[in-house]
Structures are given as C-alpha cells and as structure tokens.
C-alpha cells in the first residue's frame, strides 16, 4: 500500500465518537469463541504474550484511528473495518480466556453454592412456566423437556434454558410473572458457571483438562487478535505515515502516551472484571497498563 496522508489537514485531534457500548468480558468470550474454534489447528499461534499490554494497545489504536469509521471506510473500502472496530471486545475475550488458564479449580463449596442459587430459582420459574404452557403462552414441548432431566449438570442446563425461555417470550409474558431481571441474570450466570465447572455426569471438571481447554481457547483468540490487529496497523499507516508506530503500537509494545490521561473507567477494572466474571468471589486489582507503559525505542516495522 502506498504511503499516504490525508489531504485535509486535521486539528490533530481525532473526531469525537459516541461512547462505545460496554460488553461484559464473559459475553465477549462467548461471542468470539465460535470464530476461534473454527480456525484450522495448523494456523493457531501459541500465545506467550502479556495479554494486558495487547489489550491496552488495541484499545489505544482503535480509539486513535477509528473515531470516524465512515472516513476510514471511504479511504480503505476493502479493509474489514467491522473486525477492526471489534478488536477491543476481542481483547476482552482474550483477557477472560487468560483468567481461565490461571484460575484455581472450583471448590465443592462453590459448586454447592451455585447449585443452591440455581435450585432456588429453577423450581418456581419452571412451575410457573408449566402453568403458562398449559395456557398457550409458552411452548409445551420445550417446558416438558426442561422438566424431564435430573442431576447437577442437567439442573445447570435447565437454568440456562429457563432464562432463555422467559427472555425469548418476554413480550407475551409481560406482567404475567413475578421474576426480576436481576433474578434471570443470577440464574443465567450461576448456570453458566456450573456448566463450565462440571462434567456432564455432574462431577467436578478435572483441573488439568480445564486448564488445557482454556489454554487452547486463549491461543485461538490470540491468533484472531494478531490477524485483525494487522488491519488496524494498516489504517494507522495510511492516515499517519511513519508516525503510525505511536498511534497503533505493536501488540507487545510499551510506549508512553504523548497526550494527557485518557479517562476510561473500564481500563481501571479490566482484568479485575474478567477475574470476577470467571471466579465470582475473588477480588483482584487490575494493573493499569495504559498509564504505566514504559517508553521503548520502537523497532522498524512494516505496516
């Protein structure tokens, strides 16, 4: 690609963009997992990187170059801009996957607590769902299938199915049940956690197997990030020329921001939030990567 700079002189500041919708780390993980799993095994890169630094650099690059997506689309119409704009969420998915690699195995106490939370909501929701099904407000076969199973793993599956059922028919059920959005969220989160930490026969998932699966997914998400970050660097090079290294740094580059402090509450809780979504009870302080990066001499690189 020929090096080019914008013909219109800008003020030096990126156009203001509306605040991005905040997605949970777990939601981002589930969003990108199918794409990551679809990668051929031979193309997967081993992740030995500090994913916190990569996440910080991705957010910095997207904020600096893609504040005006329409402008980027006009200049680079063949570049997959939607994938570039989704890089911060892909970084969140990678962070979440990394916390699963280092997470300790679930304890019996944690499993029992989650099972109790699901059980307390499952029975009243399922009983009411059966009544609503008899009145034609819910599909009878789906409700009957939820009732049919037994066991710990099936209880977790029931929780997910019930949360989805009430959500899918929310309009028809408006005002016809007493359950709150918080209760549905609690049921969904506890059920997801159990499905992640139990085997189908209800036993605790072996730590070694769990860690191996987590490492494989981390590597696949890292591969996606590396591929799509290359497109971000092309945008940086197109608009900023040789200064693109400062605007769209390499994934593991440590640089000091030239501008003042960028206020972003999410950065202050990024890794902590990923840990909390994975473990539930443990508190962890996230290292503020963006503001503590150390200046290094940039190596020459092609876009």
N, C-alpha and C positions, 0 to 999 in steps of 0.2 A: 504493500500500500504506500502510495506516495505521501511523503510528509507534507501536511498542510495545516495551516492555521486559519481560524475563522477570519473572514474578510471584515466582518463587522466588529469594530473594537468594543469590547465589553468594559464594564466598570471594574472588572477584576473580581467581582462577586458573582457567585452562581445565582441564577434566578431562584426566587423563593418558591418552594414547593409545599403542597399541603402535607401536614403530618401523616406519616405512614401508619396504617392500621397495625396495632400491636398484636402479634400472634404468640401463643404460648410455645415454649420450646418443644413440649410433647406433641403439640399439633403440627409443628413444622417437621418434626421427625416422621410422623405418620404420613405427612404429605409427600415427602421425598423418598420414603422407603421403597415404594414400588419401582421408581425410576432407578434407584441404586441397585436393587435386586436384579433388574433387567440387564445390567452391564455384563458382558461376557467375562468369565473368570480371568481370562488371559489379559484383559485390559485393566484390571483393578490394580491400583498403585497402593503400596504399603504406606500407611500414614505414620511418619516419625516426627511430625511437626508439632509445634506448640499451637494447638487449635485456637487458643485465646488470642494470640497475636494475629493469626489468619483472619479471625472473625473481626477484629478491630480494623485491620487493613481493608477488608472487604467493605465494611460499612463506610469507612472514610472515602474509598474510591467511588462508591455508588453515589454518596452524597455530593461529592465534588464534581462528578461528570454527568450525572443523570437527573439533576434537579429539573431540567426541562426535557422530558422524554420526547416530545414532539420534534424538538430541534435535532435530537440525536437520530430519530427515525428519518428525518429529511436528509440528513448528511450521510447516514450509513443505513440505507433501507434494507440491505441484505443481511445485516447483523441481527442475531436473535436477541433483541433488546429485552423481551419479556423474561428470558432466562437471566439476563444481567440484573434486571430490576429485582429479581427474586433471590439474588445472591445473599443478602442479609438473612433471609429466612433459611436458606440452605446452610449458612453459617450457624444459625441457632440449632438446626437439626444435627449438625456435626458436633456441636458442643454437648447436646443432650446425649448423643451416642457415646461420646468420650466419658461422660459421667457414668454410663452403664458399664464401661470397661473396668473402672476402678471401684465401683460400688460393692459394698460388702453383701454377702448373701442375706436374704431375708430371714429373720428370726421367726421362731414358732409364735412368739408373742405378737409380732407384727402381722403375721398371716391370720391369726385368730382375731385380731382387732379389725382387720379389713373384712373378714368373713362376717363378723358381727354387724359391721356397718351395712354390708350388702343385705344380710338377712333381715334386718330391721326395716328396710325399705322394700325389699322384694315382695314379701307376703302381702302387705296392704296394697301395693301397686298391682300385683298380679291378681288378687281377689277382685279388685275394682275393675281391672281390665276384663276379667271373665264376665262380670255383670254388663259392662259396656259392649262386649262382643255379643252377648245374648240380645241386646237391644239394637244390634246392627251398626254400632258406632266404631267397632274395631273388627278386623278380620278374625273369625273364629279359629281357623286353622293355625294362624300364627300364635295366638294366645294359647291354644291347646299344646302346641309344640313347646312353648316355653314352660308350661306346667309339667310336661312329661318327664324331663330329665331329673337325675338325682346326683348328689356328690358335690364336692367343693368346687371343682373346675366348672361343672355344669351350672352351679349357683352363680359363679362369676359371669359365665356366658349369658345366663338369664338376666343379670343386671344390665349388661350391655344391650341386650335385645329389648328389654323394657324401656330403657332410656330412649332408644331409637324409636320404639313404637309410639310412645307418647309424643315424641318430638315430631315424627312424621305425620301424626294426626292431630297436631296441636290446635289447628283451626276448628276442627269438628268437636274437639273436647274442651274448648274454651268454656270455663265456668262449670264444668261437669266433674271436676276432681279437685281435691284439696292440696295437691302437692306443689311445692315451690320450685323455681328454677334452681335454687341452691341445693335442694334435695336431689334433683335429677343430676346436677353436676357432681355431687358427692357420690351418688350411685355409680355414675359412669367412671369417675376417677378410681374409686376403690375396686371396681370390677376390672378395669384395665390393669391395675397394679397386680391383682391376683392372676390374671391371665399371663402376665409377664413372668411371674414368680412361681407358678405351679405347673406341674406336668399334667397332661390330660387325665391321668389316673388320680390326681389330687395330691401327689407328693410334692415336696419342695424341690424346685428345679436345681440340679447339681451346679455348684458354683463354677466348676471348670467349664461345663458346657455353656452356661450362661455367659461367662467371660469370652469364650470363643466366638459365640454368636455376636456378641457386642463388638468385638474387635473386627469381625468380618464386615459388619454394617458400617462401622466407623471408616474402614478403608474404602468402602464403596462410596460413601458420602464424600470423603476426601477427594476421590477421583472425580466425582461430579464437580466439586468446587474448583479443582485445578483446571478442568476443561473450560468451565464457564468464566473463570477469572481471566483467562486469556482474552476473551471478548471484551471484558472491562478494560484491560490494558490497551486494546486497540482503540477504544473510544478515547482514552486518556491521551494516547499518542496523536490521534487525529486532531484533537482540539488544543492540546498543549505542547505538541512537538517534543523537544528534548527535555522539557520540564515534566514530562509525564511520570517520571520516577517518583517525584514528590507528591503527585496527585493520586496516582494509582500504584502504590508501592507493591513490591513483590509480597507474596503471602507471608513470608517469614522475615520481611524487612522491619527493622526497628528504627523509626525516624521520629523526630520531634516536630509537632505541628508548628508551622510558622505563624498561623493565625492564633487568635486568643482561644480561650477554653470554649469548647462546644458543649452546650448544656444538653444532656441526654440522660434522663433518669434511668433508662433501660440499661445503659452501659454500667451503671453503678451496681446493678443487681444481676447482670447477665449470667455469669457462671453460677452464682448463688441460686438464681431462679431455676436454672436447669437442674441443679442438685436437688432442690426442694421438690420439683416435679417428679424426680426419679425416686428419691428416698422418702419424701413425705414429712419425716420428723426431724431430720438433721439440718442444722443451720450452718452455712458456710459463707465466709466473706469472699466475694469475688475480687480478684486483683484488677484494678482499673487500668487496663492495658493502654487505652488510647492516650491517657495523660501522663503515663510513666515511661513512654518509649524513649530509648536512648539513641542518640544520633550515631549513625554509622556511615562510613564512606560508601555511597552507592556504587555497586558494580555496574559496569556497562552491560546493557541488556537490550535485546531487540524486543519490539512490542509483540 
